[in-house]
Amino acid sequence: MTKNLILKKTLELLTESSYSNVSMKMIAKACDISEPAIYYHFKNKNELFNNLAMSILEQSRELFKSALQLDLSLHDTLVVIADNYLTGLEDFPNFPKAYLALVTDPSFKVVVDNLQNEIDNVQLLLIQLFSREQLRGEIGMDVDVEVVCRMFRGAIIEFMMSSTYLNKTEIPKSETIVQILLQGVLKR
């Protein structure tokens, strides 16, 4: 329980500050524990933040995997994935700020490299989904699956960021995002 609390509070601190400015002392205070208690779970700050980054991306990957296991149509699968991300903002509205603080800090290059590997893994899951639909004949073989996958992820990320940074309270429904994306992709 303490390890999860440390990760949660660290993520919250990242919404207010950068990786460089978040100290182990600040994390201990936010968790209402001693600083050595943090070192019981993590040998140093880099390990803590690396665990945090991997935890975020593991959750992201699990969202994709669980949606893929439902064996729904492409449209419905994408709606489930988008819903999972966009409704996640209700639970933790400052997640995009924390995520950006984590990936844009130059002093945290190791995590950025690991994050990129995990992002690539999530991209591969999306590509597999679209490729499956190409084999089923739902999508034309001439469609550049990688580009469409990047467009989908980009749209979700853009809406997450604009809701956080621009305080946009009205985000389009997942259904709308997916319909627009698939207009030029699905065979008629």
LINFEN-V648323 format. One record per pair of residues at least 24 apart in sequence whose C-alpha atoms are under 10 Angstrom apart, sorted by sequence separation. I is the first residue (numbers start at 1). J is the second residue. D is the distance in Angstrom with one decimal. If there is no record, write none. Layout:
I	J	D
I	J	D
This chain:
6	30	8.4
7	31	9.5
24	48	9.5
60	84	9.2
125	149	9.5
126	150	8.9
5	30	9.4
6	31	6.3
60	85	8.4
124	149	9.0
152	177	8.3
5	31	6.7
6	32	9.7
19	45	9.4
123	149	7.0
126	152	9.2
152	178	7.8
155	181	9.0
5	32	9.9
6	33	9.2
19	46	9.6
123	150	7.6
126	153	9.1
2	31	8.4
152	181	7.0
19	49	8.3
123	153	8.4
151	181	7.8
152	182	9.5
2	33	8.9
6	37	9.6
7	38	10.0
122	153	9.7
6	38	7.3
149	181	9.7
148	181	7.8
3	37	9.3
148	182	8.7
2	37	8.6
3	38	7.8
6	41	9.0
2	38	8.5
6	42	9.7
148	184	9.8
3	40	9.2
4	41	9.9
148	185	8.2
3	41	6.3
10	48	8.7
11	49	9.0
2	41	8.4
3	42	8.6
10	49	8.1
56	95	9.8
145	185	9.2
7	48	7.5
11	52	7.5
143	184	9.1
144	185	9.2
6	48	8.6
7	49	8.1
10	52	8.0
11	53	9.3
143	185	6.7
56	99	8.6
139	182	9.3
142	185	9.4
143	186	9.1
7	51	7.9
8	52	8.4
141	185	10.0
3	48	9.5
7	52	5.8
11	56	9.6
139	184	9.5
140	185	7.2
6	52	9.3
7	53	9.5
53	99	8.3
139	185	6.0
140	186	7.0
141	187	10.0
52	99	10.0
138	185	8.6
139	186	4.8
140	187	6.2
4	52	9.4
7	55	8.7
78	126	9.2
138	186	5.8
139	187	5.5
140	188	9.8
7	56	9.9
53	102	7.6
137	186	9.0
138	187	5.7
139	188	9.1
52	102	9.2
53	103	8.8
137	187	7.7
138	188	8.5
4	55	9.9
78	129	9.4
50	102	9.6
77	129	8.8
134	186	9.3
49	102	8.1
133	186	9.2
134	187	9.7
74	129	7.3
130	185	9.9
73	129	9.7
74	130	7.3
54	111	8.4
57	114	9.6
61	118	8.1
65	122	9.0
68	125	8.5
50	108	9.0
53	111	6.8
57	115	7.2
60	118	9.2
61	119	8.6
64	122	7.3
68	126	9.0
71	129	9.9
74	132	9.0
49	108	8.6
52	111	9.3
53	112	8.6
56	115	9.3
57	116	9.8
60	119	9.0
63	122	9.7
64	123	9.7
74	133	6.9
50	110	7.8
51	111	8.9
54	114	7.7
57	117	9.8
58	118	8.0
61	121	7.8
62	122	9.3
65	125	7.6
68	128	9.5
73	133	8.4
46	107	9.9
49	110	9.8
50	111	5.4
53	114	8.2
54	115	7.2
57	118	6.3
58	119	10.0
61	122	5.7
64	125	7.1
65	126	9.5
68	129	7.3
96	157	8.4
100	161	9.4
46	108	7.7
49	111	7.4
50	112	9.0
53	115	6.8
56	118	9.8
57	119	7.4
60	122	7.6
61	123	9.4
64	126	7.8
96	158	9.9
46	109	10.0
47	110	9.9
97	160	9.7
46	110	8.3
47	111	9.2
50	114	8.0
54	118	7.9
57	121	9.6
58	122	9.4
61	125	8.3
74	138	8.5
96	160	6.6
97	161	7.9
46	111	8.1
50	115	8.9
53	118	9.5
57	122	8.5
64	129	9.8
73	138	9.3
74	139	9.5
95	160	8.6
96	161	5.9
94	160	9.4
95	161	9.1
96	162	9.3
93	160	8.8
94	161	9.2
96	163	9.1
97	164	7.3
93	161	9.9
96	164	6.7
97	165	7.9
94	163	9.3
95	164	8.2
96	165	8.6
82	152	8.8
86	156	7.5
93	163	8.2
94	164	6.3
82	153	8.9
85	156	7.5
86	157	9.1
89	160	7.2
93	164	6.6
94	165	8.9
81	153	9.9
85	157	8.8
88	160	9.4
89	161	10.0
82	155	9.4
83	156	9.5
86	159	7.9
87	160	9.8
78	152	8.5
82	156	6.6
85	159	9.8
86	160	6.7
89	163	8.5
81	156	9.4
82	157	9.8
85	160	8.0
89	164	8.6
86	163	9.5
15	93	9.8
16	94	9.3
15	94	6.1
18	97	9.7
19	98	9.3
12	92	9.0
14	94	9.1
15	95	7.3
17	97	9.3
18	98	8.3
11	92	10.0
14	95	8.9
15	96	8.3
16	97	8.2
17	98	8.4
20	101	9.4
12	94	7.9
14	96	10.0
15	97	5.2
16	98	7.9
18	100	9.0
19	101	6.5
20	102	9.6
11	94	9.2
12	95	8.2
14	97	7.3
15	98	4.5
18	101	5.3
19	102	6.2
11	95	7.9
14	98	4.7
15	99	8.3
17	101	7.4
18	102	7.2
19	103	9.1
12	97	9.5
13	98	7.8
14	99	7.9
15	100	8.9
16	101	9.0
17	102	9.8
18	103	9.8
19	104	9.0
20	105	7.4
86	171	8.3
11	97	9.5
12	98	7.1
14	100	8.8
15	101	7.3
18	104	8.8
19	105	6.4
20	106	9.0
86	172	9.6
11	98	6.1
14	101	6.2
15	102	9.6
18	105	7.0
19	106	9.2
20	107	7.0
86	173	8.8
87	174	9.7
10	98	9.1
11	99	8.2
13	101	9.9
14	102	7.3
19	107	7.9
20	108	8.2
86	174	7.8
19	108	7.4
85	174	9.5
11	101	9.6
83	173	8.1
84	174	9.4
11	102	9.0
82	173	8.8
83	174	5.8
82	174	5.5
83	175	8.6
81	174	8.6
82	175	8.4
79	173	8.9
80	174	8.0
79	174	5.4
80	175	9.0
82	177	8.3
78	174	8.2
79	175	5.7
82	178	8.2
78	175	8.5
79	176	8.9
76	174	9.9
79	177	8.2
76	175	8.4
78	177	9.2
79	178	6.3
75	175	8.3
78	178	6.5
79	179	9.1
77	178	9.6
78	179	9.6
76	178	8.7
75	178	6.6
78	181	9.9
74	178	9.4
75	179	7.6
78	182	9.8
75	181	9.6
75	182	7.6
74	182	9.1
75	186	9.4
74	186	9.4
